[in-house]
Amino acid sequence: MTDRYSDLDRRREKATLGGGQSRIDRQHDRGKLTARERITVLLDEDSFVEMGQLVRHQFTDFGLADNRPYGDGVVTGYGTVHGRLVYVYAQDFTVFGGSLGRAHASKIVQLLDLALQNGAPVIGLSDSGGARIQEGVVSLGGYADIFLKNTLLSGVVPQISAIMGPCAGGAVYSPAITDLTFMVEGTSYMFVTGPDVVHSVTQEEVTAEDLGGAAMHTERSGVVHAAYPNDVVCLEAIRTVLSYLPQNCEEQPEIHTSYQPPAGGAGDLDTLIPENPNKPYDMHDVIHLLVDRETFFPVHDQFARNLICGFARIGGHAIGIVANQPAHLAGVLDIDASVKGARFVRLCDAFNVPLVTLEDVPGFLPGTDQEWNGIIRHGAKLLYAFCEATVPKLTVITRKAYGGAYDVMSSKHIRGDMNYAWPSAEIAVMGAKGAVRILHRAALQSADDADALEEEFSRDYRARFANPYVAAEHGYIDEVIHPRETRDRIITGLQVLRNKVLNNPRKKHGNIPL
Ligand code: HXC
């Protein structure tokens, strides 16, 4: 028996060495952790249980018969994060460059099935040369099997991807289907076709970093939700973001009973809004004065910065914040902001995370660029997402709420549960200048001093419309509150809405304007 035990130990040891020490060293030299090291950082100490460690491929072409490493280039299993079950897979670049063959794909598919059946989040760590070339179409089939499972799991359990090395070709579509995708700066890239193919097709010269590096995807394409300086910080971010999410769509996020109040006093909110309505302020300051200390976790921080999205806690309750950012493009809603917001609202709604909307929006961005690129159908995504969301929805209008953007930003009319406005709120069809020029065109054209008359009309318009009280009279605003009262109102709102039940009509699925 002793021989058999030591035989097992030998096999296990071989499996844990992946592609061997020299390839592990190469991985380290590049500033990357190995698949197993990454899992160790990600999970609670000693909680990982590996599955399929001794799986090997069954292929013989291209010399594969003599090269059958244990694990087949992916480490899969389960463990805990903050004491809660998660399933995890990490591609092992030291084995066939982490490339995906049949056995590798089957291990991931099995894991996704377990996550679905047991209602627990899945985390995928990508570091792979893509489809295993020697296995041909079988590896393409393996990818398709994973895409299908990712789609079936979508909205049932949280799925989080981290790109920690190459991720090219169709392989990018698995992370793209998942809920959140993170990258590591400098060591990871994602693209459908690499720089060589790009050059041969379009003659463009571009580096891998410029084509699909972390900066490009977080700032320009919006494919990636956040990037981190190294593997460890990225993995810690995954641990953090999981704490805001429940295990699955049937559960609610955990409430933390101990929390720190915001840094700064509630009274600081009273002085945040500038007297001049055209002067910007940073909505991050409002967020940090409202939420429990150091709990704000930004999502898509560098993309469409005119809209802030992120998770936070307030009075221990997990929330998703959607906030216009007056400090960037005056907080206007454009195509990118609409798409970003819509995706985040749907993520929160799918996993029962209440939405807190902070509103200061002058409207949708005018212009040919926006119209020709479809602001109508993209803006409709945000509208649709807020309309269909059934989680508790709390809205605070801090300043501007103009035009269609007023309706879209979780207004009372689209099932906002608690809608508050600060005394600085301006709720109207449009700003004074635009309105006066339409309403009084004839008078202004024939006036001797058109500027003075326009100013007089504007003053009158502002007095009548640029305030929260008309909306409050109609019941579209539940309460006009002092800024310093906001945190308490939101906490109470979250408490009384904790058992909210609201169901949309029965349907196969809605048809969000994609
Ligand atoms: C088999 C692969 C591989 C692959 C890398 N390797 N990619 N083996 N299939 N796709 C192996 C290499 O042979 C090498 O083996 C080891 O992994 C490390 O690769 P290196 O090239 O030495 O590493 P590096 O210089 O860091 O370059 C990494 C790389 C490069 C940029 C990823 O390997 C590369 O370009 N690979 C091909 C990428 C690709 O075109 N994949 C197909 C994409 S299309 P040894 O034994 O020497 O260590 C696709 C379609 C999916 O994936 C469609 C889904 C629908």
Residues whose N, C-alpha, C, O or C-beta is under 5 A from the ligand:
A	BS01	HXC	F96 G97 S99 S128 G129 G130 A131 R132 I133 L140 Y143 P166 A168 G169 G170 A171
